[in-house]
Amino acid sequence: MEYDIIIIGGGPAGFTAGIYVARAMYKAIIIEKGVAGGQVAISDIVDNYPGFIEIKGSELSQKMLEHVMKFEVPIEYDEVIDLWKEDRYFYVKLLSEKILKSKAVIVATGASPRKLNVPGEMEFYGRGVSYCAVCDGAFFRNKVVAVVGGGDSAFTEGLYLSNIVSKLYLIHRRDQFRAQKLYVERLKERNNVEFILNTVVKEIKGDRKVKEVILQNVKTNEIFNLQVDGIFIYIGMVPQNQILKNFKEIKYDESGFVIADETTRTPVEGLFVAGDLRSKHLRQIATAVSDGAYAGTLAVEYIQHNF
């Protein structure tokens, strides 16, 4: 199957790119391996996206999906396992063995939750270890949980969980937070929340499910146990850049995010990188949408000038 533009990733950046391409009357397809909407779909409340004073992440992603569907952009739920360029054309191989051809490609695969990489984390994944409060919070109603992290995600998901659980511990390796002050103050106001600072998780233990976490104070080196029913981990994101392995021209920052200018262009003609995968200071829905608008518009312009 041949398209003008293949968009890899069905989050805010990919959806926006699809809308812009479709409005220009070009043939596009969005490939998404997981949930339509990306990280937004599994977020609780979004209160910093213009036009929505407060909206659930799942609802916002659904509205974006409906917008894409209005312009009849097809969405293929599959995983891209390879991407390469021959002559002027790009080829995308899917897990289903399909091979798609296009004149331009927009990669908007985003990032996935960073792991603690401690004993017990993978063993108890889905049995007390989670990276999504909205997905799994209901299983911990009136129970004791820990949230690990100090950024916006840790605090917003902590606020969500604090309405469900009986006790919440927020564990952070420093005594200062990266999260917005508003979120920090809101969580501090909750009576069932306790902060454990200058502390890291060394191990997650249990039997069939999580029972406790082994912690270490980074200043005193004291090791102690904390009894919990679950642990929610928010310590950053890992860029999903694997499908770009064939393009040696592409450069990455120290964390593996793709270096591309604000127009989302890469050194490979016809290849654009949009959304959280792109190296930038701020990763928000608003910046992802901006990237998608640039990528969709410039991919169309690239085709107009080269085909």
Secondary structure in CASP SS format (residue, H / E / C, confidence):
PFRMAT SS
TARGET T0000
AUTHOR 0000-0000-0000
METHOD secondary structure of the structure
MODEL  1
M C 1.00
E E 1.00
Y E 1.00
D E 1.00
I E 1.00
I E 1.00
I E 1.00
I E 1.00
G C 1.00
G C 1.00
G C 1.00
P H 1.00
A H 1.00
G H 1.00
F H 1.00
T H 1.00
A H 1.00
G H 1.00
I H 1.00
Y H 1.00
V H 1.00
A H 1.00
R H 1.00
A C 1.00
M C 1.00
Y C 1.00
K C 1.00
A E 1.00
I E 1.00
I E 1.00
I E 1.00
E E 1.00
K C 1.00
G C 1.00
V C 1.00
A C 1.00
G C 1.00
G H 1.00
Q H 1.00
V H 1.00
A H 1.00
I H 1.00
S C 1.00
D C 1.00
I E 1.00
V E 1.00
D C 1.00
N C 1.00
Y E 1.00
P C 1.00
G C 1.00
F E 1.00
I C 1.00
E C 1.00
I E 1.00
K E 1.00
G H 1.00
S H 1.00
E H 1.00
L H 1.00
S H 1.00
Q H 1.00
K H 1.00
M H 1.00
L H 1.00
E H 1.00
H H 1.00
V H 1.00
M H 1.00
K H 1.00
F C 1.00
E C 1.00
V C 1.00
P C 1.00
I E 1.00
E E 1.00
Y E 1.00
D C 1.00
E C 1.00
V E 1.00
I E 1.00
D E 1.00
L E 1.00
W E 1.00
K E 1.00
E E 1.00
D C 1.00
R C 1.00
Y E 1.00
F E 1.00
Y E 1.00
V E 1.00
K E 1.00
L E 1.00
L C 1.00
S C 1.00
E C 1.00
K C 1.00
I E 1.00
L E 1.00
K E 1.00
S E 1.00
K E 1.00
A E 1.00
V E 1.00
I E 1.00
V E 1.00
A C 1.00
T C 1.00
G C 1.00
A E 1.00
S E 1.00
P E 1.00
R C 1.00
K C 1.00
L C 1.00
N C 1.00
V C 1.00
P C 1.00
G C 1.00
E C 1.00
M C 1.00
E C 1.00
F C 1.00
Y E 1.00
G C 1.00
R C 1.00
G C 1.00
V E 1.00
S E 1.00
Y C 1.00
C C 1.00
A H 1.00
V H 1.00
C H 1.00
D H 1.00
G H 1.00
A H 1.00
F H 1.00
F H 1.00
R C 1.00
N C 1.00
K C 1.00
V E 1.00
V E 1.00
A E 1.00
V E 1.00
V E 1.00
G C 1.00
G C 1.00
G C 1.00
D H 1.00
S H 1.00
A H 1.00
F H 1.00
T H 1.00
E H 1.00
G H 1.00
L H 1.00
Y H 1.00
L H 1.00
S H 1.00
N C 1.00
I C 1.00
V C 1.00
S C 1.00
K E 1.00
L E 1.00
Y E 1.00
L E 1.00
I E 1.00
H C 1.00
R C 1.00
R C 1.00
D C 1.00
Q C 1.00
F C 1.00
R C 1.00
A C 1.00
Q C 1.00
K H 1.00
L H 1.00
Y H 1.00
V H 1.00
E H 1.00
R H 1.00
L H 1.00
K H 1.00
E C 1.00
R C 1.00
N C 1.00
N C 1.00
V E 1.00
E E 1.00
F E 1.00
I E 1.00
L C 1.00
N C 1.00
T E 1.00
V E 1.00
V E 1.00
K E 1.00
E E 1.00
I E 1.00
K E 1.00
G E 1.00
D C 1.00
R C 1.00
K C 1.00
V E 1.00
K E 1.00
E E 1.00
V E 1.00
I E 1.00
L E 1.00
Q E 1.00
N E 1.00
V C 1.00
K C 1.00
T C 1.00
N C 1.00
E C 1.00
I E 1.00
F E 1.00
N E 1.00
L E 1.00
Q E 1.00
V C 1.00
D C 1.00
G E 1.00
I E 1.00
F E 1.00
I E 1.00
Y C 1.00
I C 1.00
G C 1.00
M E 1.00
V E 1.00
P E 1.00
Q C 1.00
N C 1.00
Q H 1.00
I H 1.00
L H 1.00
K C 1.00
N C 1.00
F C 1.00
K C 1.00
E C 1.00
I C 1.00
K C 1.00
Y E 1.00
D C 1.00
E C 1.00
S C 1.00
G C 1.00
F C 1.00
V E 1.00
I C 1.00
A C 1.00
D C 1.00
E C 1.00
T C 1.00
T C 1.00
R E 1.00
T C 1.00
P C 1.00
V C 1.00
E C 1.00
G C 1.00
L E 1.00
F E 1.00
V E 1.00
A C 1.00
G H 1.00
D H 1.00
L H 1.00
R E 1.00
S C 1.00
K C 1.00
H C 1.00
L C 1.00
R C 1.00
Q C 1.00
I H 1.00
A H 1.00
T H 1.00
A H 1.00
V H 1.00
S H 1.00
D H 1.00
G H 1.00
A H 1.00
Y H 1.00
A H 1.00
G H 1.00
T H 1.00
L H 1.00
A H 1.00
V H 1.00
E H 1.00
Y H 1.00
I H 1.00
Q H 1.00
H H 1.00
N H 1.00
F C 1.00
END
